[in-house]
Structures are given as C-alpha cells and as structure tokens.
Amino acid sequence: MKILYMGTPDFAARILFSLIEAGEDIVGVVTQADKPQGRGYVLTPSPVKKLATEHGLPVFQPDTLKDGAFEKTLHELTPDLIIVAAYGKILPPYIINYPPLGCINAHASLLPKYRGAAPIQRAIMEGETETGITAMYMDEGLDTGDMILQHKVSIAPEDHFGVVHDKLAEAGAAAILDALALIKKGYAPRTPQNHSAATYAAKITDDDMKLDFSLPAVKLHNNIRALSPVPGAYAYIAKDKPKLIKIYVSSVYSDGGSNTNPDIAPGTVIKAARGVISVACGEGMLNIIEAQLEGSRRMTASDLINGRRIREGDILK
C-alpha cells in the first residue's frame, strides 16, 4: 500500500515516525514551507520535514494547494491512501477524493466535539478531564467526515498544553496504526458523526491569551494551562509603565464563592509573601506559581517576590 503523508508540527512528526518504524511504504511527505524562527529569523524546516529528510523520504512543500499545481505530483506518486495530521491548510477536493482507499486524518479530539484548529487548547480551557484522537475519513467539511475509531486520553487537573499534546501525539500514532490495519483488512468502519452534538475549536487569538481577572479563578487557571508553555497567557502589572507578565503555572486557591473581601478589585495581588502570590478573581483566588516578566527570565513565585517584582497591592489587568 502506497501512502502519502501530510503533516507539519511535532504532533504530526510523532505519527510519521510510527509509520516509518512500522515499515510502511511512504511514497512522499507533504509539509509546509520552511519558516523563519528565533531572534535571527533563521529559515527552519518543520519537524515533519526534518524527520522525513533524516529517513530519506521525498519531501514536497507546495506554496499552495488551491491552484491545482500539486495535482501533477499527486498523480505521479499515485498513493493508495493519504494520511493527514495537522498539515495546517485546508485540502482541496482533488486531493481528498484522489486515493482509492481514502484520505484519513488524525484529529486531536473526540469528535464531534472540538472540530477546528485548536482542539487541544479548547478542551483544556473548558476544563475537560478527557479528550482523545479520532481517526477519520476526510470529506470537504471541517472535521465532519465519518469516523474509523477513537483513542481516549485523560487530562489531569494540572496538565498543561505541552503534557496533553504529548499524550495525544502518542495516542495519534497508535490510532493511525490501528486504523491502517483495519483499512488493510478491508473492514474499517465508517461511523457518521452526530453533527447536532458538534462544537467548534476556534484558532487561538490574542483575546484568548489576555487574562481577564473578572472571570472565576478556575477559568483563568484552565486558560493558563491551555496556553502553557506556548504561547503563554498574559496580563499587565498596572504601574506608571505597565509591564507584561506571562503566567505559565498556576493553581486555584479557592474554587468557588467570591473574594475574601468584596471590596478588593479583581486582579489585585492579595498576597506576595512566603513563596505565594495570590490574585483576586471574579470568583476565588489564583495562585501564580511560575511566570515571566517582560525582558526577564521565567521565575518561580519565590523569585518574583524576593526580587520585589510583584508586591501586595499590585493590580494585574
């Protein structure tokens, strides 16, 4: 069976590695163009390209798929199956409908929940305790195709995006291999999704990253987890010259009720002593455990307090 693989980030590289290890016949790898990264804006290949190159696989990086320029390459490769994982662009019908065995995708949610670009982050933001991988047949909709199988993954109370991402990458590798085995045997199921139960996981924006302390502490904690270690949830310390602070690790001091003193405005640093930074929220209080001030390194709460970078009475906005 000839397989064409399409993917870009680390998540997709883990799945590609499992296919390579399994000895699958990968006739080509399609990934996004190299992008400038770091302070020097060095042109850097995607994790999928790096892995494919290391294993001598043909790599294709079309600037666009929309104009049909890639169609000639597709016909030359003649894949029996296309496997997609976080490629990063919408696939046109000529790709989805080409392979005789279909075009399958590893989506990082338990569909029909969290269709869209940011299923991992949105699941954590919503306080989910479980998510997973759906191996599915692609159609022309947004994650609307028939499902082959699902692998579930737990989300622990303190798991952040990085942890859940890695769990799902492992689950994605296993799910795709299981789906591939079913396809080879000729009886991979096609289970229609319950479209009425679908939810949408929109792309993360700056509005999602900016912390609003009028919200409950639980919600803020979930948002911080969902955006850690990258891109990071942030606020500003309101001084003569506001200073940006990114919060990477937090905990909930109180999971319900109002502030201990209703006269204290949300965002007020109530405590900054003995290694604890507690901030008033719309409901409950949030403990800052690790954070990074603009122009500085990532620090623990103790370091922030000892350096007098955050003091009681400061306001986070």
C-alpha positions in Angstrom: 0.0 0.0 0.0 1.5 3.3 -1.1 1.0 6.1 1.4 1.3 9.9 1.0 1.7 11.6 4.3 0.8 15.2 5.0 1.7 17.0 8.3 3.8 19.8 9.7 4.4 20.1 13.5 5.8 17.8 16.3 2.4 16.2 16.7 2.5 15.1 13.0 6.2 14.1 13.2 5.4 11.6 16.0 2.7 9.9 13.8 5.1 9.9 10.8 7.8 8.2 12.9 5.4 5.4 13.9 4.6 4.8 10.2 8.3 4.7 9.4 9.0 2.3 12.3 6.2 0.0 11.1 7.9 -0.2 7.7 5.0 1.4 5.7 5.6 2.3 2.1 5.6 6.1 2.3 6.0 7.5 -1.3 6.1 11.1 -0.2 5.7 13.6 2.6 4.0 16.9 2.1 4.7 19.7 4.7 4.5 23.4 4.9 7.3 25.7 3.7 10.3 26.4 5.9 9.7 29.4 8.2 12.0 31.9 9.9 12.3 31.3 13.6 14.2 32.7 16.6 15.9 36.0 17.1 17.9 35.6 14.0 14.9 34.7 11.9 16.7 31.6 10.6 14.8 29.7 8.0 13.8 26.5 9.7 12.2 23.3 8.3 9.2 21.8 10.0 9.6 18.8 12.4 8.0 16.6 9.8 10.4 17.7 7.1 13.4 17.1 9.4 12.2 13.6 10.2 11.4 12.8 6.5 14.8 14.1 5.4 16.6 12.0 8.0 14.9 8.9 6.7 15.4 9.7 3.0 11.7 10.3 2.2 10.8 12.5 -0.7 9.5 15.9 0.7 7.2 18.3 -1.1 6.4 21.8 0.1 3.9 23.4 -2.2 3.2 27.1 -1.6 -0.5 26.5 -2.2 -2.8 23.6 -2.9 -5.6 25.7 -4.3 -4.4 26.3 -7.9 -4.0 22.6 -8.7 -0.2 22.8 -9.3 0.3 20.0 -6.8 -2.1 17.8 -8.7 0.5 16.6 -11.2 2.8 15.5 -8.4 -0.1 13.7 -6.8 -0.8 11.7 -9.9 2.9 10.8 -10.3 3.0 9.5 -6.8 -0.3 7.5 -7.2 -0.8 6.9 -3.4 -3.4 4.3 -2.4 -4.0 6.2 0.8 -3.3 9.7 2.1 -2.7 10.2 5.9 -3.1 13.7 7.3 -2.1 15.0 10.7 -2.0 18.7 11.5 -0.9 19.7 8.0 -2.1 23.3 8.6 -4.0 24.0 5.4 -7.4 23.1 4.0 -7.2 20.3 1.5 -9.0 20.8 -1.8 -11.3 18.1 -3.2 -8.8 16.9 -5.8 -6.6 15.7 -3.0 -9.3 14.3 -0.7 -11.0 12.4 -3.5 -7.9 11.0 -5.2 -6.7 7.9 -3.3 -8.8 4.8 -3.8 -8.6 3.9 -0.1 -9.4 7.3 1.0 -7.9 10.3 2.8 -7.7 9.8 6.6 -6.9 12.3 9.3 -5.8 12.1 13.0 -7.8 14.8 14.7 -6.9 15.7 18.3 -10.3 15.5 19.9 -13.2 13.1 20.4 -15.3 14.2 17.5 -17.8 15.6 17.0 -16.6 17.8 19.9 -13.9 20.4 19.2 -13.8 20.4 15.4 -11.4 23.0 14.1 -7.9 24.4 14.6 -7.3 24.3 18.3 -8.9 21.2 19.8 -6.3 20.6 22.5 -6.3 24.2 23.9 -10.1 24.5 23.8 -10.6 21.2 25.6 -8.3 22.3 28.4 -9.9 25.8 28.5 -13.3 24.1 29.0 -12.0 22.1 31.9 -12.4 18.7 30.2 -11.0 15.7 32.1 -10.9 13.6 28.9 -10.1 14.1 25.3 -8.6 11.8 22.6 -7.8 11.1 19.0 -10.3 10.5 16.2 -9.0 8.6 13.2 -11.5 9.6 10.5 -12.1 9.7 6.7 -11.8 13.3 5.4 -14.5 14.9 3.4 -14.9 18.5 2.2 -16.2 19.8 5.5 -14.3 20.9 8.6 -13.6 17.7 10.5 -17.0 16.4 9.5 -16.1 13.0 8.0 -17.0 9.5 9.1 -15.0 8.1 12.0 -12.9 4.9 11.9 -12.0 4.7 15.6 -11.2 6.8 18.7 -8.5 6.6 21.4 -9.2 8.3 24.7 -6.7 10.3 26.7 -7.1 11.6 30.3 -6.5 15.2 31.2 -5.2 15.6 34.8 -6.2 18.7 36.8 -2.7 20.2 36.4 -1.9 19.1 32.9 -0.9 21.9 30.6 -1.0 22.0 26.8 2.5 20.6 26.4 1.6 17.5 28.5 -1.7 16.9 26.8 -0.1 17.5 23.4 2.5 14.8 24.0 -0.2 12.3 25.3 -2.2 12.9 22.2 0.7 12.6 19.8 1.4 9.1 21.3 -2.3 8.2 21.0 -2.4 9.6 17.5 0.4 7.3 16.4 -1.4 4.3 17.9 -4.8 5.3 16.4 -3.4 5.7 12.9 -1.6 2.4 13.0 -4.8 0.7 14.2 -6.9 2.4 11.6 -4.4 1.4 8.9 -4.6 -2.2 10.0 -8.4 -2.1 9.6 -8.1 -0.5 6.2 -5.7 -3.2 5.0 -8.1 -5.9 6.1 -10.9 -4.2 4.2 -13.3 -3.6 7.1 -12.5 -0.2 8.5 -15.8 1.2 9.8 -17.4 4.4 8.6 -19.3 5.8 11.6 -21.2 9.0 10.8 -20.7 11.8 13.3 -23.6 13.2 15.3 -23.5 16.6 13.7 -26.0 18.1 16.2 -23.5 17.5 19.0 -20.6 19.2 17.3 -18.6 22.0 18.9 -16.0 24.2 17.3 -12.4 24.8 18.5 -11.5 28.2 17.0 -7.9 29.2 16.4 -6.3 30.8 19.5 -6.2 34.6 19.3 -4.7 37.4 21.4 -8.1 37.8 23.1 -7.7 34.2 24.4 -4.2 34.9 25.7 -5.1 38.0 27.6 -6.2 37.2 31.2 -9.4 38.7 32.5 -9.4 38.6 36.3 -13.1 39.3 36.5 -13.5 35.7 35.5 -13.5 32.8 38.0 -10.1 31.6 39.2 -10.9 28.1 37.8 -11.5 29.5 34.3 -8.2 31.6 34.5 -6.3 28.5 35.7 -7.7 26.5 32.8 -6.8 29.2 30.3 -3.2 29.3 31.7 -2.9 25.6 31.4 -4.2 25.6 27.8 -1.6 28.2 26.7 1.5 26.8 28.5 4.3 26.6 27.6 3.4 28.4 24.4 2.2 31.0 23.5 1.6 31.8 27.2 -1.3 33.6 28.9 -0.5 37.2 29.9 -1.6 40.2 31.8 -0.1 43.6 32.6 1.1 44.8 36.0 -0.6 48.2 36.2 2.1 50.7 37.1 3.2 54.1 35.7 4.7 52.0 32.9 2.6 48.8 32.6 4.7 45.6 32.5 3.7 42.5 30.7 3.7 39.3 32.7 3.2 35.8 31.2 1.9 33.2 33.6 2.9 29.6 32.9 1.9 27.7 36.0 -0.9 28.5 38.4 -3.3 26.9 40.9 -6.7 27.7 42.3 -6.7 29.0 45.9 -10.5 28.8 46.1 -12.7 27.1 43.6 -15.9 28.9 44.4 -17.6 31.8 46.1 -16.4 35.4 45.9 -13.2 37.1 47.0 -12.5 37.1 50.7 -13.2 40.8 50.6 -15.7 42.0 48.0 -14.2 45.5 48.2 -11.0 44.1 46.6 -11.0 44.6 42.9 -10.3 41.5 40.6 -6.7 41.4 39.6 -5.4 42.7 42.9 -2.4 40.9 44.4 -3.7 40.0 47.8 -0.6 38.1 48.9 3.0 38.2 47.8 4.9 36.5 50.7 6.5 33.2 51.7 6.6 31.9 48.1 3.0 32.6 47.4 1.4 35.1 45.0 -2.4 35.2 45.3 -4.5 37.3 43.0 -8.2 38.2 43.5 -10.5 37.0 40.7 -14.2 37.4 40.0 -14.7 34.2 41.9 -12.0 32.7 44.2 -8.3 33.5 44.0 -5.5 32.4 41.7 -2.0 31.5 42.8 0.8 32.3 40.4 3.5 29.6 40.6 5.7 30.4 37.6 5.7 33.5 35.5 7.9 35.6 33.3 8.1 39.4 33.3 8.8 41.2 30.0 12.6 41.4 29.5 13.3 38.8 32.1 13.6 35.0 32.5 10.9 32.6 33.7 10.8 32.6 37.5 9.1 30.9 40.4 6.8 32.9 42.7 9.5 33.0 45.3 12.0 34.6 42.9 9.4 37.2 41.8 8.7 38.1 45.5 12.4 38.1 46.5 13.2 40.4 43.6 10.3 42.7 44.6 9.0 42.3 41.0 5.5 41.7 42.3 4.2 43.2 45.5 1.0 43.1 47.5 -1.4 45.7 46.2 -0.2 45.5 42.6 -3.0 45.2 40.0 -3.0 42.8 37.1 -5.0 43.8 34.2 
